[in-house]
Structures are given as structure tokens and as C-alpha cells.
Amino acid sequence: MENLTIYNSLTRKKELFKPITDGFIGMYVCGPTVYGDAHLGHAKSYTTFDVVVRYFRYLGYKVRYVQNITDVGHLTDDADSGEDKLAKQSRLERLEPMEVAEKYTNRYFEDMDALGLIRPDITPRASGHIPEQIAMIKTLIQKGHAYEANGNVYFSVQTNPDYGKLSGRKTEDAEAGTRVETASDKKHPSDFALWKAADDTHIMKWDSPWGIGYPGWHIECSAMSTKYLGKSFDIHGGGLENQFPHHECEIAQSECAHGKDHPFVRYWMHNNMVTLNGQKMGKSLGNAISLRQFYSGNHTLLTRKWNPMVIRFFLLQSHYRSTTDFSEEALAAAESGLKNLSGMIQELQDVEKTDADFDLDAFKKETEGSLNDDFNTALALASCFKAVKKLRQDRPKNLPDVLSFLKKILDDVLGVWSEPTTPENTGVTEGLMDLIIELRKEARASKNWAQADVIRDKLADMDIVLEDSPKGTTWKHKS
């Protein structure tokens, strides 16, 4: 445990991990804005942090994992301009905004469940935490870090000298990049909205001390994370694209509200993006392939449907801070790798063992060492492949112990392999296969080779392999 290091985006270096409270980890990850289906970029981010949670629990930590649902306040330009993304989608689909939120929240969880992700311990919704957001805004006004203007409330960036410490972007950089349509009621162009006034046409709105309106995107995560994890907590995760302005603003408003004695987050983790032909894949760019389209194969860029476990395996073959470039060729290679790994493990279940001994301690040290090095799943998988090949070669006497550890890493931590379950109709399946094998045996005995070949080929089409030997014919699923 004491050797685990995390690349901290705040300090821009790997740091030895030490939780605020011994044995307990508070972790917050920015969840989806539920106005459309999740895509491969979402899968990379949430698979990344799923492995982080799994590994901490494997090490014996108690983890409280909080991942929000953004169902209000996220505007179309990701800052303070445009319209609410859910309101826009609700107009397109002719649904109430909350209908849109319910629809895509449910679909999000179904898609993540298919990838084998562990559900967060708490999934707060932004619309369900308006009182907490209003309370934090009041505190910021009282402390001189925010001001009201025409029913809007803005955070005053000039009052926070530390603004920019996460992204490295200073106030003057933000000002230089400010759009022409910056709200005229801001005192400074880089100030950001905590609360926005809503007119009569705005559907999602609430009463507040500053009039009818709705919260800014950034204040939502500060209010929800600190409600469930405290004023200071261990890990905040999210996509690299959220580092600025979203996470930068979270830090500013949280630390100004709670004071210098309560640093907001100890370790910031950011996963890199998924690209398609070198360009970021995202809903706003119009080049995203939804996970549902991967699962069904229903997209012009896809030639077939893909198993969610193959997608997960594909994503974990690269480090979370590296860019992952998508292609069907890469997915096919991942599919082959996963099949080979699972097949080899299955073959090892019943092999006759030798007197050889496998160095389990060294394997465990190597695998955990990879995961302790900023959760390097690619190296951990490589260690597992290497070990399985060695096990097949040596068939050591301590094979059951090695397989037990191997399955713990692949299943409990990486989530890419699980023990095959025995279906209720196993007896029926076995009986049917015995009958088919007997029919083929009779065809061969009568020299009806064509019929015997048809039986073998039809079974092969169903991924069932027949193996003939002097002792008879056996069958297995194709690995």
C-alpha cells in the first residue's frame, strides 16, 4: 500500500499516495451530462476510475465513490454562454427536461453495467442539490469572493490569487481568450457564473435570494462533492477536457468558501481522450460513436457489433493518461487477446501438474507494482499474459494458488475476466452434445463423410469445436 503513486495533475508529478484518513478514501468523479448516450470517451474515463476504486478495495481500503449526474446548468459552450444542454435536447425530442434526464441517466447506467463497472456508492443529481449550491454561493458573497448583478451571481476571480494553479492558465490568459459576447454585467471578463437569472422562457429554474434562476455548472460539483466527502477529500477525477475551466473553477470556489485550512482535493487525476483519426471523439464534435452503437454494430464507421468486455479490455491496454486512438482493427486485436487469455486460463483448469514451482511472489510483486505505478493497467495485463504462458509451459505444482491470484487481478481489479458460470440447462446441453456426437459417429461409421463434415462445420459456426482422439470425440467452446 505504501508504495502506490498517483500522477497529481495539481503538482504535475507522481506522488506517493497517502489518504487523509487512514484506511478510508473519498473519491469524486465528474459524471455525465445526461442529454445523450454515452460514447467511447465516457467509457475510457469511467473504466479508468472503476479500476482505481477496485484496486483500492483490493488493497483493503474502504472507498466512498461519488459520481454526479449533471441534469441542469451545463451550457452548450461549456462556460457561461449558450443554452442548457438538457433544455436544448428536450426541445429536439419534445420532452420535458427531466424526461430527457431520466431517459439518458437510465441508458447511461445500462451502458456502464454492460462494461462491468461497479456502480458509485452515491450518485447525486445537480437538480436535487439546489439548496446546497445556494448556501455555498451565499458563503462566497459573504466572504467577498462573489457578487450579484441583475439576478446573476459571479465568482470574482481577482479575489483568488491561486486561480489557475491546476491548469496553469492565469487570469490574463483567460481574459485574452474571452469571447466577444462576454456578459456585460461581469466586473472582470474571467469571472464565472455561480447563478444565472432565468427569463420566462427558461424551463429549469428555481427561486433564490437573487431571483428566479438556475445554478452554474461549476458550483454543482463543489456543493455535491463536499456534501458527501467533506471540505477536503482525497481524489477528484475526470476527463482532461474538464481541467479548465470546470475543475479550476471548482477549486477556486471551494477553497474560497471553506478557507485555506481546507484544501479542496489532495490528488487530481485526469484521463486523456479517445481519438478517431487523431481528432477528439465527443458528442459536441459530432464524431462520437455511442456505446449502444458499438454493442449493436449500428453505425456507419462499424462493420459489426462489439462485446462490451472487448471494449473494456481495449481501453485498459493503454495507460489512462495516454491518448487512445480508436479503430476496428485495434478492437479486433483486443478481442483476439481477450479470447486467447480466457482460453489459456480455461485450459489450465484441469492440466496434469508437474513438480515445477512458479514464483508467485515475484508475479504478485510485478503485477501490483504496475498498478501501484499510477494504475498502469497495460503493464499489469502484460504481466498476466506472461504468467499464463509460463504456466502453460511448466504446469507447476502451485498452479491453483497462481490461478487464484491471477483471477483476482483479472476479475476483481481489472474486471476483464470472470469464472464461467454453470447455466441451469447444462445437463440438457451435455445431453444434446452427446446425441450430436453419436449421430456424427454413426455417419462416419457408415462412411457418410459429407454428413459428418456438415455436423462439424455447423457446430464450428456456433463456436463449438469437436476434438477427435483414439479415446473418442469431445467438445469445447472455441476460445
N, C-alpha and C positions, 0 to 999 in steps of 0.2 A: 504493500500500500504506500509506504513512504517514498517509493521511487517513481510514482506517477507524475508525469509532467504534462502541462497543457500550454499550448501556444496562446498567450493572452494578447488579444488584439489591442488592449489598452496600453500595454507596455511594449508591444511589438517584439516579444521574445518568449521562448519557452520558460515556464516557471514550475517549480516543484509545487504540487497541489497540496494545500493544507486547508481543510474546511474551517469555517468559523466556529462550528460546534463539533466536537469530536464525535465521529460515528454518524453524523447527520449531514445531508447535503440538500440545500434548497436550490432548485433549478427552474428557471423560467425560459420558455422558448416562444418567440412570436409566432402565433398560429395564423391560419389563413384568413383572408378577407373573402367571405363566402358569397361571391357574386358569380361564380362559375366553377367548373370542375377542376380538380387538382391535376397538375401535369407533372412531367418528369423532374422539373426543378423542385417542386414541392417534395416529391419522393426522395430526392437526394438529401434535402435539408432534414426532413423528419426521420428518415432512416439513420442519418448521422447521429442525431440526438437520441434515437431509440437505442442505438448501440452504446452510447455514453451512459444512459440510465442502466441498461442491462449490465454493463461491466462494473459500474459502481456497486450494484446489488450483488454481483458475483463476488466482489471483494469484501462484502459484508456490511456495506453502508446502508443506512435507511435513507431513501431518497424521496423527497416530495417534489414531484414533477408537475409543474403548472404550464399549461399551454392554452392561450386565449383563443377566442373566436371573435374576429372583428366584424361586427354586423352594423356598424354605423360610424361615420366620421372620417372614413378613408376616402379622400377626394381623388378625382381622376388624374391630377398631376402629381400625386404623392406628396403635396405640400399644402398650401393654403388656398389654392385656386381650383376651379372646376366644380363639378357636382359630385355628390356622394355616389360611390361606385354601385352600391346596392340600389339606390334610388334610380339610377340610370338603367340598371338591369331590370328593375321592377317595371319600368315603363316599356322596355322592349318586350318583356314576357307578359305584360298586362296582369301582373300580380301585385299584391301588397308587398312592401319591402320585407316584412317579416316572413311572408311566404317564401320569398327568394332565399332568405337566410336559413329557414328551416330546410328547404329543399337541398341546398348545397352543403349545409352542415351535415345532414344525413348522408349525402353522397360522399362527402369527404371522409367520414369515418368508415364507410363501407370500403372505399378505395384503400385507406390505410390499413384496415383489418386484413385485406387481401394480401398486403405486403408483409404481414406478420408483425406489425407494430403493436407494442404494448400501449394501451390507452393511458393518457395522462391521468394523474391522480385527481387533478382539478382542472376543469375546462371552463373558465369564466367567460361570460359574454360581455362585450363592451356596453351593450344596451341595458344590461342588468346591474351595472355598477355606476350609474349616473350620480347617485349621492356621494360616493367616494371621490369621484372626479371633481365634483363641485367643491367638496371640502378641501381638496388639495389646492384647487385654484384660489379659494379664499385665503388659504395659508400663504400662498405666493404673493397675493396682493398685499396682505398684512405685513409681509417681510420686505416689501418694496421691490420684488422681482417681477411683478406683473401689473398691468394697468388695463382699465376698461375704456373703450372708445366706441360709442354708437352701438352699444349692445354686444360688441366683440370684446374678448379679453385676450391680450397678447403677453407672451413672456418677453421681458426686456433682456436681450442677450448682453447688452452693455453692462448689466449689473453682475455678470458672472465671468470673471477673468479666466476661468478654466474652460470656458466653452471652446470646443474644438480639440480637446485632449484625446478623444477616441479616434477621430477621423484625420486629425492633423490639419483640418481646414479652419482657418482663422476667420474672424468676423469680416475682415476686409475681402476675403475670398468669396464669402457668401454674398456680400454686397455687390461685388463685381459680376456675379452670375445671376443677380436678381432680375426677374422678368420685368418688362415694361409695365405690366398690369398689376404690379405690387400694390396691395391695399393702401390707399392714401391715408388711412387713419392710423397707420403704424408710426411710432416715433422713429424707428430705425428700420431700414429695409430687411435686415436679417432677423428681426423679431418674428416669432412664430405664434400661431393661434392656439390658445388653450380652450377657448369657447367661441363659437360662431353664431351670430344672430341669424335667425331664420325668418324668412318672409312667409306670406300666406300660402305660397305655392309649395313650400318645403313640407314633405310628409313626415319625416322623422324628426321630432323636436320635443323639447321638454322645457318646463318652467325652471328659472334660475334667478338668483339675485340680480342678474344683469338683463333679464328679459327672456323671452322665448328663444330657444336656440338648441344647439347640439354641440357635443364635445369635439375638440381637435383630436386628430389621430394619435399624437404622441402621449397626451395626458392619460389616455386609456390604459396603456401598458404600465405606466408608472403607478397608477392607482391600483390596478389589479395585482401586479406583482408584489407590491409592498403589503397589500391587504393579507395575502396568503403566505408570504415568505418573510415579512419583516422589513424594516427600513434598510437593512443591509443583508444581502444574501450571496450565495457562493458563485453561481454560474448563470449567465444570461446568454442565450444562443439565438441564432437567426442567420438568414442569408446575408452574404457580403453586401448586397444592394441595400440592405437596411441600415448599414453602418452610419451613413449620412443621407438624409437628416434624422431619420427616426431614432436611432439609438443615441446619437449625440444629444438630441433634444430630451430624451428620457433621462439621461444622466444629469443634464443641466437642471431640469425642473425638480427631479427627485432630490438631488443634493442641496439645492437651494431651499426646498421645502423642509427638509429634515435636519439640515445643519452639517457642518464639517465633521462632526463626531460620527456621522453615519455615512461612510462611503457607500454608494448605491450598490455596486456589484464588484466582487473581487476578481472574477475571471470572465472575460468576454470571449466567446467563441463564435466564429463566423465561417460558415461553409461557403465554398466557391460555387460558381454557377455551372449549369448544364448548357452546353452549346450545341447548335445544329449548324454544321458547316462553318464553325468559327464564330457564329453570332449567338448571343444570349437567347435562350429559349424562354419565352414568357407570354402570358396571356395578353398583356398590353401591346406586345410587338406583333401579335397575330401569327406567330410561328410555333405555338405550343401544341404538342400532341398530348391530349388528356390521358390519364391512366386508364380510363374506361376504353378509350380507343386502342390502347396497347392491349388490353385484356380481350377486346373483341376483334382486333385487326381492322377496324373500320376507320381508316384514314388513308388519304392518297399517298402518304410517304411510307406506308407499311404494306408489306406483301402478305402478312399473316398475323395471327393473334399470338400474344406472348404471355407465358405464365408469370404471375406476379413474383414468384420466387426467383425466376431468372433475372427479372429487373432488379430485385434486391441484390442478388449476387453480383450482377454487373456493376452496380453502384459502389459496392464495397470493395471492388477490385482496384479502386483508386483512392487515394487519401482525400479526406473530406475538404482539405484546403486547396486541392488541385482542381483545375477545370476538368470536367468530364464531357468529352465530345461524343455525341450520340451518333450511332449508325446501326443499321440492322445487322451488319457484319459483326460488329462488336457484341451485339446481343446474342447472335448465333454462337460466337466463341464462348461467351459466358454460359450459355445453355449447355454446350458440349462439356465445359469444365465442371459444371454442377452435376451433370449426369455421370461423368467419369468418377467424380469424388464419391457420390452417393453409391454408385455401383461397386466401387472398390471396397467401401465400408461394408456393404451388404455381403460381399464375398468373404470378408474376414470373419463373419459371424461364426461360421462352422468349420473353419480350416483346422487341420490337424497341426498342433503346435510342436515346436522343436525345443531344444534345450537352450536356444539363444535367449539373450536378455536385451531388452530395449531400454535405453537410458531415458526413462520417463521424466526424471528431474530436469534433465537438460532440455527436453522438449517443452516442458512446462515453463521453464525459465525463458526460453526463446520466444514462446508464444505470448506469454504475459509481458515480456519485455517489449514486444512490438506494440501491444495495446497500452502499456504504460508510457510509451513514447508518443504522446499526443494522439492516442487511439488510432494507430496505424493498422487498419483492417487489412490492407493489401498485403503487408508483410505477415500478418497473423494467418491469413489464408494460405500464403506460400509455405509457411511452416507446416500447416496441416497437410497440404499436398505432399510435401517432402516426407513427412512422417508416415503417411498412408502407403506410399511407395516402398518405404523401408520395411514396414510391417508386412506387406505382401511378399517381399523378398525373404525375410527372415522368419516369419511366423513365430515370434518369441513366446516364451512361456508366460510372460506377464501381459500378454495381449489383451485380456479382459480389462485390466486396470488402465492400459493405454487407451483402449476404445472408450472407456467410461469418461476419461478426461477429454478426449477428442470430441465426443458428443456434447459434453458440457460447453465447450468453447463454440462449436458449430451451431448448436441448438440454443442454449441459454444465453450466450453472449452475442454471437453474430446473427443468429436467427435464420440461418440458411439451410438447415438440415434438421429433420426430426425423425424419430423412430417410426417406421411404418406401422400403422395401426392395423389390427386384425378385424376386418369387417364381419358383420353378423352372418353374412352369407358365404363365409369361407368354405364351409362344408359343401355347399351347393357348387361353388366354383371348382373345388377339388374334384368333386364327382363328375362334373361336366368335362373337365380336362382329362380325367381318366377315361371317360367314354370316347372323347375325340381321339386320344392317343390309341385306344383299342381299335377304332374304326380305321385309322391310318395304318395300324399294324396289319389289319386284315387286308387292306388294299395292297400293301407291299407283298404280303404272302401270296396273293393271287396275281402278282406281277402287274397290278394296275398302277404303274408308276405315275401316270398323269394325275390320278385322283389323290395319291399320296402327296404329290407336289402341290396340288391345289390347297389341300388342308394345311400344309406347312406354310405356304405363301399367305393364305388368308390370316392365319394366326400372326405372322410377322407384321402384317398390316395393322394389327391391333397391339403391336409392341410385345408380342409373346414369342419367345424363342424355344424351339424344340431342340433338345440335345440327345443324339443317339449314341449309345455306347454298348459294349458287349453285355452289360447288365440290364439293358432296356432303354426306354426313352423317358427323359424327364423334361420339365418345362420351367421356364422362369420369365419374369418380366424383363424386357430389354433395358439395359442400364444406359 
